[in-house]
Amino acid sequence: MKIFIVVLGFMLVNVSIMSYKSDYAKFEYIQRTLENIAFESAEIAALGGDENEAQSYAEELLEYTTKNLRNVKVKSYRCEIFFEDEYSVAFIKLDVEKLFRFPFSPVTSIIAERKLVVI
């Protein structure tokens, strides 16, 4: 009976770890996608000098990305592109309902920011 309880405990811990790893992989994918969108938007603003064009491009990409995310409920997203000194800055914040399945991980938003030097 002791062996059964120990094996069952190990299995529960293993399933918990595998579940967390899959949720974290999903988080990393979303984070990288947002960083790429922020980089491209900041690049458009830095090269073209037009904040509105970069803002509309970023919002189109964010809308497409949020529609195609599987198993993630997106509440809202915010995108800001502005110039700070000699940098073009793109800031993206994505608010999600619950990204991780565990109650002890309160991740409800993902933030990406990029700065590029304006030429």
Backbone bond lengths (Angstrom), bond angles and torsions (degrees), N, CA, C in turn:
res aa  C-N    CA-C-N  psi(-1)  N-CA   C-N-CA  omega(-1)  CA-C   N-CA-C  phi
1 M - - - 1.451 - - 1.536 111.31 -
2 K 1.347 115.32 -37.06 1.468 118.94 179.59 1.530 110.60 -62.75
3 I 1.316 115.46 -41.25 1.462 119.63 -179.40 1.526 109.90 -63.44
4 F 1.305 117.06 -41.06 1.469 121.28 178.77 1.528 110.95 -60.55
5 I 1.317 117.02 -45.17 1.476 120.90 -179.74 1.524 110.69 -64.98
6 V 1.322 117.48 -41.98 1.467 121.06 179.94 1.532 110.07 -65.65
7 V 1.326 117.94 -45.15 1.465 121.43 179.32 1.522 110.35 -63.23
8 L 1.326 116.70 -42.23 1.462 120.44 177.47 1.533 111.28 -61.76
9 G 1.326 116.99 -40.51 1.466 121.17 176.68 1.519 111.91 -62.16
10 F 1.344 116.21 -45.26 1.462 119.95 177.92 1.526 111.43 -62.17
11 M 1.314 116.78 -39.07 1.461 119.88 178.99 1.527 111.43 -65.29
12 L 1.314 117.78 -41.06 1.464 120.81 178.35 1.525 111.29 -64.11
13 V 1.317 116.43 -42.56 1.466 119.91 178.00 1.523 110.23 -64.52
14 N 1.330 117.03 -41.61 1.462 121.25 179.83 1.533 111.27 -63.23
15 V 1.321 117.29 -43.59 1.464 120.51 178.83 1.528 110.42 -64.44
16 S 1.325 117.00 -39.18 1.470 120.47 178.18 1.527 110.99 -63.29
17 I 1.316 116.52 -43.20 1.466 120.16 -179.93 1.527 110.73 -65.89
18 M 1.314 117.66 -42.58 1.465 120.33 179.18 1.530 111.19 -64.55
19 S 1.311 117.00 -38.73 1.463 120.73 178.42 1.527 110.20 -64.98
20 Y 1.323 117.35 -43.28 1.460 120.95 179.12 1.527 110.82 -63.91
21 K 1.349 116.93 -40.74 1.458 120.01 179.46 1.522 111.59 -62.95
22 S 1.318 117.67 -40.36 1.465 119.20 179.44 1.524 111.15 -68.68
23 D 1.335 117.38 -38.23 1.462 120.12 176.94 1.525 111.09 -66.35
24 Y 1.336 116.88 -38.86 1.453 119.84 179.55 1.526 111.22 -68.76
25 A 1.328 117.41 -35.13 1.467 120.40 176.36 1.529 109.94 -63.22
26 K 1.329 116.88 -39.21 1.466 120.77 176.85 1.532 110.30 -64.10
27 F 1.341 116.85 -41.95 1.466 121.64 177.48 1.524 110.92 -60.96
28 E 1.336 116.77 -45.25 1.465 120.14 179.39 1.520 112.09 -62.89
29 Y 1.324 117.30 -39.48 1.470 120.95 178.21 1.529 110.56 -61.79
30 I 1.317 116.90 -46.28 1.466 120.38 179.70 1.526 110.25 -64.71
31 Q 1.328 116.81 -41.32 1.467 121.00 179.30 1.523 110.88 -61.15
32 R 1.336 117.95 -46.19 1.464 120.90 179.14 1.522 111.82 -64.15
33 T 1.333 116.37 -38.41 1.463 119.66 178.56 1.519 110.80 -63.77
34 L 1.328 117.20 -44.25 1.469 120.72 178.61 1.520 111.61 -65.10
35 E 1.332 117.60 -37.78 1.458 120.19 177.57 1.529 111.40 -65.09
36 N 1.325 116.53 -38.42 1.466 119.37 177.32 1.530 111.62 -66.15
37 I 1.323 117.18 -41.14 1.461 120.55 177.27 1.527 110.36 -63.74
38 A 1.338 116.63 -42.38 1.467 120.10 178.82 1.532 110.80 -64.20
39 F 1.318 116.92 -40.66 1.462 120.29 179.73 1.528 111.11 -63.65
40 E 1.336 116.47 -46.56 1.462 119.42 -179.71 1.524 111.66 -64.18
41 S 1.328 117.16 -38.78 1.466 120.65 179.54 1.514 111.40 -67.45
42 A 1.332 116.26 -43.02 1.463 119.52 178.00 1.523 110.70 -65.51
43 E 1.324 116.38 -34.22 1.459 120.49 177.92 1.525 111.42 -66.72
44 I 1.329 116.69 -42.38 1.469 120.08 177.75 1.524 110.33 -63.05
45 A 1.330 116.51 -41.83 1.463 120.17 179.70 1.526 111.16 -67.24
46 A 1.339 117.06 -38.58 1.465 120.25 -178.02 1.519 111.66 -71.52
47 L 1.313 117.14 -40.48 1.465 119.69 -177.30 1.521 112.75 -80.71
48 G 1.337 115.20 -39.85 1.456 118.84 -177.38 1.511 113.22 -91.78
49 G 1.317 116.83 -23.27 1.455 120.57 -179.01 1.516 114.23 74.79
50 D 1.306 117.67 12.67 1.457 121.13 -177.50 1.525 109.61 -114.54
51 E 1.326 116.41 111.52 1.463 121.25 -179.14 1.527 111.37 -69.90
52 N 1.334 117.03 -37.94 1.468 120.45 -176.39 1.525 112.49 -65.38
53 E 1.323 116.65 -40.29 1.461 120.02 178.53 1.528 110.53 -65.16
54 A 1.318 116.41 -43.97 1.467 120.42 178.62 1.520 111.21 -65.67
55 Q 1.331 116.59 -37.64 1.468 121.23 178.88 1.529 110.92 -64.11
56 S 1.319 116.89 -45.88 1.463 119.64 -179.72 1.530 111.08 -66.85
57 Y 1.331 117.32 -37.13 1.465 120.80 177.06 1.525 110.46 -62.84
58 A 1.325 116.50 -45.64 1.467 120.52 -179.63 1.524 111.37 -64.46
59 E 1.315 117.33 -39.82 1.467 119.67 -179.96 1.527 111.56 -67.40
60 E 1.336 117.07 -37.75 1.466 119.77 176.18 1.525 110.93 -63.04
61 L 1.328 116.66 -45.25 1.460 119.86 178.76 1.526 111.78 -64.91
62 L 1.325 117.32 -40.02 1.461 120.32 178.64 1.516 111.74 -64.83
63 E 1.317 116.36 -40.86 1.467 119.79 179.24 1.525 110.25 -63.01
64 Y 1.328 116.43 -44.70 1.463 120.44 178.48 1.529 110.85 -63.49
65 T 1.329 116.73 -43.23 1.457 121.14 -177.83 1.519 111.56 -65.80
66 T 1.327 117.21 -44.16 1.466 119.59 -177.93 1.526 111.99 -67.81
67 K 1.332 117.28 -29.04 1.472 119.18 176.87 1.517 111.62 -71.12
68 N 1.317 117.34 -30.68 1.460 121.20 -174.13 1.524 114.35 -97.81
69 L 1.319 118.47 6.62 1.463 120.12 175.99 1.526 109.51 -78.83
70 R 1.311 115.49 128.66 1.457 119.79 179.97 1.525 109.96 -91.96
71 N 1.310 116.29 140.46 1.467 124.02 175.16 1.526 113.58 60.81
72 V 1.316 117.35 23.40 1.462 121.27 176.65 1.522 107.79 -129.59
73 K 1.317 116.08 123.86 1.460 120.44 177.26 1.522 108.67 -95.50
74 V 1.314 116.05 112.99 1.459 121.84 -177.94 1.529 108.82 -91.78
75 K 1.338 116.04 122.20 1.468 120.13 176.90 1.523 110.09 -77.27
76 S 1.317 115.36 -55.17 1.463 120.16 -178.04 1.523 109.18 -158.87
77 Y 1.310 115.16 167.74 1.455 120.36 173.46 1.518 108.81 -141.10
78 R 1.328 114.11 153.33 1.466 120.31 -179.73 1.520 108.47 -134.98
79 C 1.294 115.18 136.18 1.455 120.84 -179.21 1.526 108.49 -132.07
80 E 1.303 116.23 126.84 1.471 121.37 177.84 1.519 108.55 -128.91
81 I 1.312 115.19 133.24 1.463 120.69 175.27 1.519 107.42 -129.09
82 F 1.319 115.39 125.38 1.459 119.22 -177.09 1.522 109.34 -150.38
83 F 1.323 115.46 167.43 1.457 122.19 178.21 1.523 108.87 -104.34
84 E 1.328 115.26 132.71 1.461 121.63 179.58 1.527 107.00 -130.46
85 D 1.322 116.12 112.18 1.467 122.05 -173.88 1.528 109.39 53.74
86 E 1.346 118.13 -117.95 1.465 119.11 179.36 1.528 112.03 -103.19
87 Y 1.309 116.54 19.98 1.465 121.45 -179.58 1.522 111.41 -112.41
88 S 1.322 115.03 148.83 1.456 120.00 167.24 1.525 105.81 -104.93
89 V 1.318 116.36 128.04 1.461 122.12 -172.90 1.522 109.10 -117.20
90 A 1.327 115.36 131.52 1.463 121.34 174.05 1.517 107.49 -117.93
91 F 1.320 116.25 125.06 1.463 123.00 -178.50 1.523 108.21 -122.65
92 I 1.326 116.44 124.35 1.464 121.73 -179.60 1.519 109.11 -127.18
93 K 1.335 115.26 131.59 1.469 120.81 176.79 1.521 108.53 -128.36
94 L 1.314 116.06 127.38 1.457 122.70 -179.46 1.527 107.98 -116.34
95 D 1.323 117.04 118.60 1.465 121.79 178.16 1.519 109.24 -96.15
96 V 1.326 115.91 125.83 1.465 121.58 -179.80 1.519 109.02 -121.08
97 E 1.330 115.95 159.69 1.460 119.64 -179.29 1.520 111.34 -71.65
98 K 1.293 117.80 -66.14 1.456 121.10 179.23 1.513 107.69 -147.71
99 L 1.307 115.94 114.18 1.453 120.13 -175.67 1.523 111.57 -88.11
100 F 1.313 116.53 -40.71 1.456 121.17 179.93 1.522 110.03 -101.40
101 R 1.318 115.92 148.21 1.461 120.54 -177.01 1.519 113.49 -80.33
102 F 1.314 118.20 -11.40 1.457 121.00 -177.31 1.519 111.15 -89.00
103 P 1.323 117.34 145.43 1.472 119.49 -178.79 1.527 113.33 -73.60
104 F 1.328 118.00 -18.04 1.464 120.19 -176.64 1.525 113.29 -91.76
105 S 1.316 119.03 9.97 1.465 121.27 176.94 1.526 109.11 -119.36
106 P 1.324 116.98 99.08 1.471 120.46 -173.83 1.525 114.58 -87.59
107 V 1.317 119.08 43.41 1.460 121.27 179.15 1.522 108.68 -78.52
108 T 1.334 115.84 113.42 1.464 120.09 179.64 1.524 112.11 -122.87
109 S 1.332 117.29 -4.24 1.462 118.70 177.64 1.524 110.03 -147.23
110 I 1.329 114.30 151.33 1.460 121.89 179.01 1.520 106.76 -124.84
111 I 1.329 116.01 131.55 1.461 121.36 -174.96 1.520 109.56 -121.82
112 A 1.328 115.48 136.76 1.473 121.27 174.43 1.525 107.78 -133.55
113 E 1.326 115.85 137.90 1.464 120.27 179.74 1.525 108.58 -142.01
114 R 1.315 116.26 138.67 1.458 122.75 177.57 1.510 110.17 -134.11
115 K 1.346 114.91 140.78 1.461 121.85 174.57 1.510 108.27 -121.86
116 L 1.319 115.25 133.34 1.457 120.73 175.81 1.521 109.63 -130.82
117 V 1.307 116.41 145.84 1.462 121.21 179.27 1.518 109.12 -75.35
118 V 1.328 115.87 131.82 1.458 121.31 178.31 1.520 108.78 -80.23
119 I 1.323 115.27 129.77 1.479 119.92 -178.50 1.512 108.91 -88.57
